[in-house]
Amino acid sequence: MTDSNFSNNAWYERAKKSLVGGVSSPVRSFNAVGGTPLTITEGNGAHIKDVEGRTYLDYVQSYGASILGHAHPKVVEAIQQAASKGTTFGATTPGEIELAERIKDRVKGLELIRFVSSGTEATMSAIRTARGATGKSKIIIFSGCYHGHSDFLLASGGSGIASLAIPSTKGVPASYTQHTVIANYNEIPIIDNDTAAVIVEPVAANMGLVEPQPGFLLELRKVCDNVGALLIFDEVITGFRVNKGGASTLYGVRPDLWCFGKIIGGGLPLAAFGGRADVMEELAPVGKVYQAGTLSGNPVATAAGSAVLDLLNDESYESLKSKATKLSSGLRQVIGQRGIAASITQVETLLGIHFSGNPVKNFEEAQKAANNGKYKQFFHEMLKDFISFAPGPYESIFISLAHSDSDLNKTVEAADATAFKMSKTEFLTY
Ligand SMILES: Cc1ncc(COP(=O)(O)O)c(C=O)c1O
């Protein structure tokens, strides 16, 4: 028996002996839904294959890092060509400059960029830059938004008015979050003169998908300007996903700094932050804010990112949007018909599902929907039909350009059967 013939169970048992909890990132575990995580051997377009040789229609798409689908030939070719010339030099490469130019071309108002290797680094460094530029310490974040795992961003607070955050995980000293204030998404917090920056997911995609209420982003822009605080849009998910220019273009609100990740690396570890030149020039080597990285702007990752961006034109976004509309309306119809309370949110090409009677506006509402156990049922029943959604209720649904009409029809049919079983719990077999 070759290794690839081992079952998911066997691989998981083996994984746990060398990887903590059997995974390299906790979101990949099935802790939120129960069961054994799949061990994946390959992906092609909209599909992934597990170690048992089973093929699944994939709506995780590496949590949004993949927008063309897996192993797109043009991206594979770009990676192979770049790798054949050397994978890292510790020096600037033409490909790095070209990707920065492609990003600037698409994002109105973005003047200078710094590449990093993960979204976590992008947000951490953007905030350091904002603090350096303003000389202030306080930052405001919103409950339910995720900005990676730097200590001062792993914070939570009480519901209600904006409050001083406390660490949301063991291992972060309280002093690390003493300058972090946590506010409710879709509510304008009171921002004082000590505030360096407000960081927000312009479309919240880490508490299920939550749309900004009309005027929310514009009002944030105004209150930041009133006190000289910088506005940071964390577009690690929305960047080059919701449309060609990201959420700032979609809503017509220009932040001072942007954070990007996922799509710009074409499936390789690459992220970036950027924005106003006068703010970005606070960074070393021009300014006095230190920030660095051995693999930052890696030539293989930037080649992959450029190959992806070159394939994303107005037509691609139209196509993605029509796929998203077809899926959201199909899901809404079949789940609704079975009497299951569910709210399907669509923002252009992004989708999310909350098992809630009403659209969700903030984290408190998202938590209520997440805790009713319905997502777990939905997830497992869909997986039995070889359709893979994220193993947790707080993730978004990611469609790629490789998802075909028949893939979407199949998903809606499976969702109908799933919703039927959910309405008759005696059919649920776990
Ligand atoms: C909005 C947002 N910001 C930041 C991050 C952190 O990115 P990374 O996982 O690359 O560190 C994520 C990750 O999912 C994200 O969704």
The ligand as an SDF file (V2000), in Angstrom:
LIG
                    3D

 16 16  0  0  0  0  0  0  0  0999 V2000
   -8.9050   39.9390    6.5690 C   0  0  0  0  0  0  0  0  0  0  0  0
   -7.6700   39.1720    6.9520 C   0  0  0  0  0  0  0  0  0  0  0  0
   -6.5920   39.8350    7.3960 N   0  0  0  0  0  0  0  0  0  0  0  0
   -5.4650   39.1910    7.7290 C   0  0  0  0  0  0  0  0  0  0  0  0
   -5.3760   37.8320    7.6420 C   0  0  0  0  0  0  0  0  0  0  0  0
   -4.1140   37.1340    8.0320 C   0  0  0  0  0  0  0  0  0  0  0  0
   -3.4860   36.6210    6.8950 O   0  0  0  0  0  0  0  0  0  0  0  0
   -2.4580   35.4030    7.0020 P   0  0  0  0  0  0  0  0  0  0  0  0
   -3.2450   34.1940    7.3590 O   0  0  0  0  0  0  0  0  0  0  0  0
   -1.8280   35.3490    5.6470 O   0  0  0  0  0  0  0  0  0  0  0  0
   -1.4720   35.7770    8.0620 O   0  0  0  0  0  0  0  0  0  0  0  0
   -6.4680   37.0970    7.1820 C   0  0  0  0  0  0  0  0  0  0  0  0
   -6.4110   35.6290    7.0820 C   0  0  0  0  0  0  0  0  0  0  0  0
   -7.3360   34.9560    6.7620 O   0  0  0  0  0  0  0  0  0  0  0  0
   -7.6500   37.7820    6.8300 C   0  0  0  0  0  0  0  0  0  0  0  0
   -8.7340   37.1400    6.4050 O   0  0  0  0  0  0  0  0  0  0  0  0
  1  2  1  0
  2  3  1  0
  2 15  2  0
  3  4  2  0
  4  5  1  0
  5  6  1  0
  5 12  2  0
  6  7  1  0
  7  8  1  0
  8  9  2  0
  8 10  1  0
  8 11  1  0
 12 13  1  0
 12 15  1  0
 13 14  2  0
 15 16  1  0
M  END
$$$$
